[in-house]
Amino acid sequence: MRFAKLTMITVVSVLALGACTSLSDADRAAITSANQNAQAANQQAAAALKASQAAQQSADAAAADAKAANEKADRMFQRNLRK
């Protein structure tokens, strides 16, 4: 959601920059700066998304390992009860 919002801001900024032919140099500089800031935020959001996906994969792997260890411990406990 946030990534899409930042992308929309970037697109609107680019379109506004192209549509503004009667603005002063200061206004154009402000729009250009805002566009660059939006692009930087967009890149940061993409990096954060990639990091969160990697963290999710690590968490999934850790959960699978924990489940396997728990099942092994249960089997060992059951084996000790039968002896």
Helices and strands as residue ranges (DSSP letters): H 2-19, H 25-82
